[in-house]
Every structure is written in C-alpha cells, then in structure tokens.
Amino acid sequence: MVPPVEMVTAQGYDLQFGTNVVGHYLLTNLLLSMVESTAKETGHPGRVVEVASIMHILSGNPVIHFETLKDGPARKRMSPEALYSQSKSVSAPSRWRRLSET
C-alpha cells in the first residue's frame, strides 16, 4: 500500500501510519477481551499475531520522524515509499504477544 502523500485519515494522520499502526492497534484492543476470555474458558493461551513486511529493514533508515505522522509540510516532503517504510518501522518491534490466563 503506497497511496499518494495527499491521502490522510479522517483524523489527519498519514494514511499508511493510520492503517499500518493505529488500525492494527485498535483492532487488537477490540479483540483482546474476546481472546482473553476464550483463553480462560479453554485453558489455552490466546495470541494476537501481527504480520509485517521487511520494508523497515530495506529502507536502511528505520528512524521515525514524529512530525510526519500527521499532515503538514514535513510529511509532504517525504516520498510515499518513505512514509510506508516509516509506518512499518513503527509496527516492527512487536510481532506477537502471548496472553497468559487471567
């Protein structure tokens, strides 16, 4: 997904950051109580698995420029590929989380 730089979320975030980071975080939080309750009922730990590309490695510059996460002049100076790479750099550290029984 490499949309034009002009595309932003309804809240004014870079569309790729909104999709690849904020969207995944929101979905995980919405599902978390169901995963935890299922783990408790079945006795098997639940998992939330995030899948990411290796774009954060290929970019060679995994720095996050916070001033570019919301729409503005700094963001508009970045290429769509750089914004995509940055969004993947934000989500790269956490691949999966194992939930313990509560």
Contacts in CASP RR format, 6 or more apart in sequence:
PFRMAT RR
TARGET T0000
AUTHOR 0000-0000-0000
METHOD contacts of the structure
MODEL  1
MVPPVEMVTAQGYDLQFGTNVVGHYLLTNLLLSMVESTAKETGHPGRVVE
VASIMHILSGNPVIHFETLKDGPARKRMSPEALYSQSKSVSAPSRWRRLS
ET
1 16 0 8 1.000
1 19 0 8 1.000
1 20 0 8 1.000
1 84 0 8 1.000
2 16 0 8 1.000
2 80 0 8 1.000
2 81 0 8 1.000
2 84 0 8 1.000
3 15 0 8 1.000
3 16 0 8 1.000
3 80 0 8 1.000
4 80 0 8 1.000
5 75 0 8 1.000
5 76 0 8 1.000
5 78 0 8 1.000
5 79 0 8 1.000
5 80 0 8 1.000
5 83 0 8 1.000
6 76 0 8 1.000
7 15 0 8 1.000
8 14 0 8 1.000
8 15 0 8 1.000
8 71 0 8 1.000
9 15 0 8 1.000
9 18 0 8 1.000
9 19 0 8 1.000
9 22 0 8 1.000
12 70 0 8 1.000
12 71 0 8 1.000
13 22 0 8 1.000
13 69 0 8 1.000
13 70 0 8 1.000
13 71 0 8 1.000
14 68 0 8 1.000
14 69 0 8 1.000
14 70 0 8 1.000
14 71 0 8 1.000
14 75 0 8 1.000
14 83 0 8 1.000
14 87 0 8 1.000
16 80 0 8 1.000
16 83 0 8 1.000
16 84 0 8 1.000
16 86 0 8 1.000
16 87 0 8 1.000
17 69 0 8 1.000
17 83 0 8 1.000
17 86 0 8 1.000
17 87 0 8 1.000
17 90 0 8 1.000
18 87 0 8 1.000
19 87 0 8 1.000
20 84 0 8 1.000
20 87 0 8 1.000
20 88 0 8 1.000
20 90 0 8 1.000
20 91 0 8 1.000
21 87 0 8 1.000
21 90 0 8 1.000
21 91 0 8 1.000
24 50 0 8 1.000
24 91 0 8 1.000
28 48 0 8 1.000
28 50 0 8 1.000
31 48 0 8 1.000
32 48 0 8 1.000
32 99 0 8 1.000
35 46 0 8 1.000
35 47 0 8 1.000
35 48 0 8 1.000
35 99 0 8 1.000
36 46 0 8 1.000
36 99 0 8 1.000
36 102 0 8 1.000
38 46 0 8 1.000
39 45 0 8 1.000
39 46 0 8 1.000
39 99 0 8 1.000
39 101 0 8 1.000
39 102 0 8 1.000
40 101 0 8 1.000
40 102 0 8 1.000
43 101 0 8 1.000
45 98 0 8 1.000
45 99 0 8 1.000
45 100 0 8 1.000
45 101 0 8 1.000
46 98 0 8 1.000
46 99 0 8 1.000
47 96 0 8 1.000
47 97 0 8 1.000
47 98 0 8 1.000
47 99 0 8 1.000
48 96 0 8 1.000
48 97 0 8 1.000
48 99 0 8 1.000
49 95 0 8 1.000
49 96 0 8 1.000
50 91 0 8 1.000
50 94 0 8 1.000
50 95 0 8 1.000
50 96 0 8 1.000
52 88 0 8 1.000
52 91 0 8 1.000
52 92 0 8 1.000
52 95 0 8 1.000
53 88 0 8 1.000
55 84 0 8 1.000
55 85 0 8 1.000
55 88 0 8 1.000
56 62 0 8 1.000
56 85 0 8 1.000
56 88 0 8 1.000
56 89 0 8 1.000
56 92 0 8 1.000
58 85 0 8 1.000
59 81 0 8 1.000
59 82 0 8 1.000
59 85 0 8 1.000
59 86 0 8 1.000
59 89 0 8 1.000
61 85 0 8 1.000
62 85 0 8 1.000
62 89 0 8 1.000
62 92 0 8 1.000
63 86 0 8 1.000
63 89 0 8 1.000
64 86 0 8 1.000
64 89 0 8 1.000
64 90 0 8 1.000
65 74 0 8 1.000
65 78 0 8 1.000
65 86 0 8 1.000
67 74 0 8 1.000
67 75 0 8 1.000
68 74 0 8 1.000
68 75 0 8 1.000
68 78 0 8 1.000
68 83 0 8 1.000
68 86 0 8 1.000
69 75 0 8 1.000
75 83 0 8 1.000
78 86 0 8 1.000
END
